[in-house]
Amino acid sequence: MNYHNYPYIKTFQLVTGNYVYDVNNNSILKIKSIKLFRQILQIQKIGFDAFFEITPFAEQKEILELQSKGFITRVPDGIIYNTMSEYSPYYLNSHLRSLILQVTQDCNLRCTYCPYSWSNNNVEREHNNSVMSWETAKKAIDFFYANSFSIYEKQISFYGGEPLLRKSFIKKCIEYIENNYSSFNTIFIIITNGILLTDDFISFMSNKKFEITVSFDGPEDVQNSNRRLAKNGKGSYSIVYNNLKNIVKNYPDLISRFRINAVWNMMDDYKTISEFFATDGIISRINSSIDEVDDSFIPDTSYKVEKNQIDEKEKVLSYLVNCKELGESMKAKEDETIKSLVTELNNIIKKINNKDPLEFERFHIGPCMPGISKLFIDVDGNMFPCEKASDECLIFGNVNTKIDHERIKTIMNLGYITSEKCGNCWAFRFCGFCQVFASNGSSFSKEMLLEECELFKKDIYKNLAELIYYKELGIISNDGVK
């Protein structure tokens, strides 16, 4: 078995000290000795063989002691292969959980951050008047129920564009499901911009126990800036707000199954937006969440977010560390801003607490197995891994044909196109890259994937640095920091 000559690590030099993240045992270690940290940096640069050849044995004591504890060790070579890709015929025959029907590609809004609102949008389509036929919807529904018998609770979502442009079609789908699959436990879901939330359809959704998500960005100036009417470019705040007000006042039983999702473009003031959702007399009664904008598919020449919010986090964290060192009173645990920052790291904490050893056949946490978590079927009956996918290379079947399991295997093993980089990447255990990042029309792009990888690694580095800060502040524990 061959072993890497270079350590599988990432070093951190922070205001709180020096640290090493070791990929092999998935742990972060604080290095208190300056001499030892310099030796680790040297091994990173010249490799194990050269280091032990030029370093006197007496000077190797600290490194050897670390290695005896499982840190800074040589790691055996492996291959990038997702073994789960072999089981797609089994899972897609019985374990489908969620069907998403794209009932239309049209929309009555033109949102500034929506990739389908741009003519040069790095994706395969724009908003248009294409709609799903009844025959396609029927075949999709039948396929879903035939291949989800191992899942007790199923979900069917109606998606667009703006799905409420096709209210009668949605009602027809529900009627068909109730007439043919009433013995199954099915949850109906709709994601809407809220413009067409009329009383008749609100009553229908309430009776059918829909779970409803309304995309609404908050304060009037923010909503009107981000989410404009397609027909005249005017803001949409008053229409959506009044529809939400109607639901809160006249449909109280629906509120428990109702939520608002806001998109923060990272240029508007986050505090102002969050205060609006917390204090507005109507909106505060509805569960809400605020997500950062995904600008992956927005053209550089149009609307592009400058992601400076992570730098702002670092300033806050450095300040808090200094406060602690100066002995000033701190109540960070009670501070809502700090709480929200810590919550964002839950996924990282979960991953770093997984101490399973690296296998010979290694694979990224992403991409997912297409169709299992979500089966997205577009207006033409094409099957995609989720609603974010639209490129031809991500199609793995059609309601009129069979599933292409070889295509699924290719999609799940995209790491092969960058295997020489992935095999030695320090961020491998955290890598949840989505197949959408590498899709480029009818083929997958190595260049696009590597570009996304660099951005991803920067984010992971900053996430781990934040994790270290929180540990030093005493805000969190059980986080993988030794």
C-alpha positions in Angstrom: 0.0 0.0 0.0 1.3 3.4 -0.9 1.3 6.3 1.6 1.3 10.0 1.0 4.6 11.8 1.6 2.8 14.9 2.7 0.5 15.3 5.8 -3.3 15.4 5.3 -3.7 18.6 7.4 -4.6 22.2 7.3 -2.9 24.8 9.6 -4.5 27.8 11.3 -2.7 30.9 12.6 -5.3 32.8 14.6 -5.3 35.5 17.3 -6.0 32.8 19.8 -3.0 30.6 18.8 -1.8 28.0 16.3 -3.9 25.0 15.3 -3.8 22.0 13.0 -6.8 20.3 11.5 -6.0 16.6 10.8 -8.1 15.0 8.1 -7.2 11.4 9.0 -8.7 11.6 12.5 -11.0 14.5 11.8 -9.8 16.6 14.7 -8.5 20.1 15.5 -5.4 20.3 17.7 -4.1 23.4 19.4 -0.3 23.6 19.0 1.2 25.5 21.9 4.8 25.0 21.0 6.1 27.5 18.4 8.9 25.1 17.5 6.5 22.2 16.9 4.2 24.4 14.8 7.1 25.5 12.6 8.1 21.8 12.1 4.6 21.0 11.0 4.7 23.9 8.5 8.0 22.5 7.3 6.6 19.0 6.8 3.7 20.6 4.8 6.3 22.2 2.5 8.9 19.5 2.0 7.2 16.3 3.0 7.9 13.6 5.6 10.9 12.0 3.9 12.9 15.2 3.5 12.0 16.4 7.0 13.1 13.3 8.8 16.2 13.1 6.6 17.4 16.7 7.5 16.2 17.0 11.0 18.4 15.5 13.8 16.6 12.7 15.8 16.7 14.7 19.0 14.7 17.5 17.3 12.0 15.0 16.2 10.7 14.3 19.6 7.6 16.5 19.6 6.6 15.4 16.1 7.0 11.7 16.9 5.0 12.2 20.1 2.2 13.7 18.0 2.3 10.8 15.6 2.1 8.3 18.4 -1.3 10.0 19.3 -2.5 9.6 15.7 -1.8 13.2 14.5 0.4 14.3 11.5 0.7 10.7 10.2 1.2 9.3 6.8 -2.2 8.5 5.1 -2.6 5.6 2.7 -3.6 6.4 -0.9 -7.2 5.8 -1.8 -9.6 6.1 -4.7 -12.5 8.5 -5.2 -15.5 6.3 -5.7 -19.0 6.5 -4.2 -19.9 2.9 -3.4 -23.6 3.9 -2.8 -23.9 4.5 -6.6 -24.1 0.7 -7.0 -27.4 0.6 -5.2 -29.4 3.1 -7.2 -31.6 0.4 -8.8 -32.7 -0.8 -5.4 -33.3 2.6 -3.8 -35.1 4.2 -6.8 -37.3 1.2 -7.0 -38.7 1.6 -3.4 -37.4 4.6 -1.5 -38.6 7.7 -3.3 -39.6 10.3 -0.7 -40.5 13.5 -2.3 -41.9 14.3 -5.8 -41.6 17.8 -7.1 -43.8 18.7 -10.1 -42.7 21.7 -12.1 -46.2 22.7 -13.2 -45.0 25.8 -15.1 -41.9 27.6 -16.1 -43.7 31.0 -16.0 -43.6 33.5 -13.2 -45.4 36.7 -12.4 -42.3 38.2 -10.6 -38.8 39.0 -11.7 -36.6 38.7 -8.7 -33.2 40.3 -8.8 -31.4 37.2 -7.5 -33.4 34.5 -9.4 -31.2 32.9 -12.1 -34.3 32.3 -14.4 -34.9 36.1 -14.5 -31.7 36.7 -16.5 -31.1 36.1 -20.1 -27.4 35.3 -19.5 -28.0 33.2 -16.4 -25.5 30.2 -16.5 -28.5 27.8 -16.5 -30.4 26.1 -19.2 -33.6 28.1 -19.2 -35.4 31.4 -18.5 -38.9 32.1 -17.4 -41.2 31.1 -20.2 -44.8 29.9 -20.8 -44.0 26.2 -20.9 -46.4 24.1 -18.8 -46.7 20.5 -17.7 -49.3 18.5 -19.5 -51.8 16.4 -17.6 -50.5 13.2 -19.2 -47.0 14.0 -17.9 -48.3 14.8 -14.4 -50.3 11.6 -14.2 -47.3 9.5 -15.3 -45.1 11.2 -12.8 -47.5 10.6 -9.9 -48.0 7.0 -10.9 -44.2 6.5 -11.1 -43.7 8.1 -7.7 -46.2 5.9 -5.8 -45.1 2.7 -7.6 -41.5 3.3 -6.4 -42.0 4.7 -2.9 -43.6 1.8 -1.1 -40.8 1.6 1.5 -41.5 5.2 2.6 -44.5 5.7 5.0 -44.8 9.5 4.7 -44.6 10.8 1.2 -44.4 14.4 -0.1 -45.6 15.9 -3.3 -44.7 19.5 -4.0 -45.9 21.9 -6.7 -43.2 24.1 -8.1 -42.7 26.7 -10.8 -42.0 29.3 -11.9 -45.0 30.3 -9.9 -47.2 27.3 -9.3 -50.3 29.3 -8.4 -50.5 30.3 -12.0 -52.0 26.8 -12.5 -54.5 26.4 -9.7 -56.9 24.3 -11.6 -54.1 21.9 -12.7 -53.0 21.5 -9.1 -56.5 20.8 -8.0 -56.7 18.1 -10.7 -53.5 16.5 -9.5 -54.8 16.4 -5.9 -58.1 14.9 -7.1 -56.3 12.2 -9.0 -54.1 11.3 -6.0 -57.1 11.2 -3.6 -59.0 8.9 -6.0 -56.1 6.5 -6.7 -53.7 6.7 -3.7 -55.8 7.7 -0.7 -54.4 4.8 1.4 -51.0 6.4 1.5 -50.0 9.1 3.9 -49.2 12.0 1.5 -48.2 15.6 2.5 -48.8 18.3 -0.1 -46.4 21.2 -0.3 -46.4 24.4 -2.3 -43.8 27.1 -2.6 -45.3 30.4 -3.8 -44.4 34.1 -4.1 -47.8 34.9 -2.5 -49.1 37.1 -5.2 -52.1 34.8 -6.1 -53.1 33.7 -2.6 -56.8 34.2 -3.1 -59.5 33.1 -0.6 -60.8 30.3 -2.7 -57.4 28.6 -3.0 -56.4 29.4 0.6 -59.5 27.5 1.7 -58.6 24.6 -0.7 -55.1 24.4 0.7 -56.4 24.5 4.2 -58.8 21.7 3.6 -56.2 19.5 1.9 -53.7 20.1 4.8 -51.1 21.7 2.6 -47.7 22.9 4.0 -47.1 26.3 2.5 -44.0 28.3 2.1 -44.2 32.0 0.9 -41.1 33.7 -0.4 -41.2 37.1 1.2 -38.1 39.2 1.9 -39.4 41.4 4.7 -39.5 45.2 5.0 -41.2 47.2 2.2 -38.1 48.7 0.7 -36.3 45.3 0.7 -39.2 43.3 -0.8 -39.9 45.9 -3.5 -36.2 46.1 -4.4 -35.7 42.3 -4.7 -39.1 41.0 -5.9 -40.8 43.0 -8.7 -43.9 42.3 -10.7 -43.1 40.9 -14.2 -45.8 42.9 -15.9 -44.7 46.4 -14.9 -41.6 46.2 -12.7 -43.4 47.6 -9.6 -42.8 46.3 -6.1 -44.8 43.4 -4.7 -44.8 44.2 -1.0 -48.3 45.5 -0.5 -49.9 42.6 -2.5 -48.1 39.9 -0.6 -48.3 41.6 2.8 -52.1 42.0 2.5 -52.4 38.3 1.5 -50.5 37.3 4.5 -52.5 39.5 6.7 -55.7 37.9 5.4 -54.3 34.4 6.2 -53.4 35.4 9.8 -56.7 37.1 10.5 -59.1 34.7 8.7 -57.3 31.3 8.6 -55.7 30.8 12.0 -55.8 27.0 11.7 -53.5 27.3 8.6 -50.7 29.2 10.4 -49.2 26.1 12.0 -48.6 24.7 8.5 -47.4 28.1 7.0 -44.0 29.6 6.9 -42.1 32.5 5.3 -38.8 32.1 3.6 -36.8 35.3 3.1 -33.7 35.7 1.0 -31.0 38.0 2.4 -28.9 39.5 -0.4 -26.1 40.4 2.1 -26.3 44.0 1.0 -29.4 45.0 3.0 -29.1 45.3 6.7 -29.7 41.9 8.3 -30.6 43.3 11.7 -33.4 45.5 10.2 -34.8 42.5 8.3 -34.7 40.2 11.3 -36.3 42.8 13.5 -39.1 43.2 11.0 -39.9 39.5 11.2 -39.7 39.5 15.0 -41.8 42.6 15.6 -44.3 43.2 12.8 -47.8 42.5 14.2 -48.8 40.3 11.3 -45.6 38.7 10.1 -44.3 37.8 13.6 -47.2 35.4 14.0 -45.9 33.3 11.1 -42.8 31.0 11.3 -40.0 32.5 9.2 -36.4 31.8 8.2 -33.8 34.0 6.5 -31.4 32.4 4.0 -28.4 33.9 2.3 -28.7 34.4 -1.4 -27.3 31.7 -3.7 -25.6 33.7 -6.4 -23.9 30.6 -8.1 -25.9 31.0 -11.3 -26.2 34.8 -11.5 -24.1 36.3 -14.2 -21.1 38.4 -13.2 -22.2 41.2 -15.5 -25.6 41.7 -13.8 -26.3 41.2 -10.1 -23.5 39.7 -8.0 -23.2 39.7 -4.2 -20.0 40.8 -2.6 -19.6 38.3 0.2 -18.1 40.4 2.9 -20.2 39.1 5.7 -17.7 36.4 6.8 -15.0 39.1 7.2 -17.5 40.9 9.5 -17.9 37.8 11.5 -14.2 37.5 12.0 -14.1 41.1 13.3 -16.8 40.3 15.8 -15.1 37.1 17.0 -11.7 38.8 17.3 -13.3 41.6 19.3 -14.9 39.0 21.6 -11.7 37.2 22.1 -9.9 40.4 23.0 -12.7 41.2 25.5 -12.2 37.9 27.2 -8.4 38.4 27.4 -8.9 41.8 28.9 -11.2 40.4 31.5 -14.3 42.4 30.4 -17.7 41.0 31.2 -19.2 38.9 28.4 -22.7 37.5 27.8 -22.1 36.1 24.4 -24.3 33.0 25.0 -27.3 35.3 25.6 -26.6 37.5 22.6 -29.0 36.7 19.7 -26.4 37.7 17.1 -23.8 35.3 18.4 -26.5 32.6 18.8 -27.3 32.9 15.1 -23.7 32.7 14.1 -23.2 29.5 16.2 -26.3 27.9 14.7 -24.8 28.3 11.2 -22.0 26.0 12.3 -24.2 23.1 13.4 -23.5 21.2 10.1 -19.7 21.7 10.5 -19.9 20.5 14.1 -21.8 17.4 13.1 -19.3 16.5 10.5 -16.2 17.0 12.7 -17.7 14.8 15.3 -17.7 11.9 12.9 -14.5 10.0 13.7 -14.9 7.2 11.2 -11.5 6.4 9.6 -10.9 7.2 5.9 -11.8 4.2 3.7 -9.8 3.1 0.7 -12.8 3.9 -1.5 -13.6 7.5 -0.4 -16.2 9.8 -1.7 -17.6 13.3 -1.0 -20.6 13.8 1.2 -22.2 15.2 -2.0 -23.4 14.7 -4.6 -26.6 13.0 -3.5 -28.2 9.9 -5.1 -30.6 11.5 -7.7 -34.2 11.0 -7.0 -34.0 9.7 -3.4 -34.3 12.9 -1.3 -36.1 14.7 -4.1 -37.4 13.7 -7.5 -37.8 16.8 -9.6 -39.8 16.4 -12.8 -39.8 19.3 -15.2 -42.6 20.3 -17.5 -41.4 17.9 -20.2 -41.3 14.9 -17.9 -37.5 14.9 -17.5 -36.2 13.6 -14.1 -33.6 15.7 -12.2 -31.9 15.3 -8.8 -33.7 18.4 -7.4 -35.4 21.7 -8.4 -32.0 23.5 -8.7 -31.0 21.3 -11.6 -31.8 22.2 -15.2 -28.9 21.2 -17.4 -29.2 18.3 -19.8 -26.3 16.4 -18.2 -28.3 16.0 -15.0 -31.3 14.3 -16.6 -31.4 10.7 -15.4 -34.7 9.6 -16.9 -38.1 10.6 -18.2 -41.6 9.6 -17.2 -41.9 8.1 -20.8 -38.7 6.1 -20.6 -36.6 4.1 -18.1 -34.3 5.5 -15.4 -30.7 5.6 -16.7 -28.7 4.1 -13.8 -25.4 4.5 -15.6 -26.1 8.2 -15.7 -26.8 8.1 -12.0 -23.5 6.4 -11.3 -21.8 9.1 -13.3 -23.5 11.9 -11.5 -22.7 10.4 -8.1 -19.0 9.9 -9.0 -18.2 13.3 -10.4 -15.1 13.4 -8.1 -13.4 11.3 -10.8 -13.0 14.4 -13.0 -11.0 16.1 -10.2 -9.6 13.0 -8.5 -6.0 14.2 -8.6 -7.1 17.3 -6.5 -9.8 15.6 -4.3 -7.5 12.7 -3.2 -5.2 15.1 -1.3 -7.7 17.8 -0.4 -7.7 18.8 3.3 -11.5 19.8 3.1 -12.5 16.3 1.8 -14.5 15.3 4.8 -16.6 18.5 4.6 -17.0 18.6 0.8 -20.7 18.5 0.0 -20.3 19.8 -3.6 -23.5 19.6 -5.6 -23.5 18.1 -9.1 -25.2 21.3 -10.2 -21.8 23.1 -9.7 -20.2 21.0 -12.4 -23.1 20.9 -14.9 -22.5 22.8 -18.1 -25.3 22.1 -20.6 -24.8 18.6 -21.9 -21.6 17.8 -20.1 -19.7 18.2 -16.8 -17.0 20.8 -16.5 -13.8 20.2 -14.5 -13.0 23.9 -14.6 -16.4 24.9 -13.1 -16.0 22.3 -10.4 -12.5 23.4 -9.4 -13.6 27.0 -9.4 -16.4 26.1 -7.0 -14.0 24.0 -4.9 -11.7 27.0 -4.2 -14.7 29.0 -3.0 -15.9 26.1 -0.9 -12.5 25.6 0.7 -12.3 29.2 1.7 -15.7 29.0 3.4 -14.7 25.8 5.2 -11.5 27.3 6.4 -13.4 30.3 7.8 -16.1 28.0 9.4 -13.4 26.0 11.2 -11.7 29.2 12.3 -15.0 30.4 13.7 -15.4 27.0 15.5 -12.0 27.5 17.1 -13.0 31.0 18.2 -16.2 29.8 19.8 -14.3 27.1 21.6 -11.8 29.5 23.0 -14.7 31.8 24.1 -16.4 29.0 25.9 -19.5 29.4 23.8 -19.6 25.8 22.5 -18.1 22.4 23.5 -18.1 18.9 22.0 -16.9 20.4 18.7 -13.8 18.5 17.8 -11.3 21.1 19.1 -8.8 19.3 21.4 
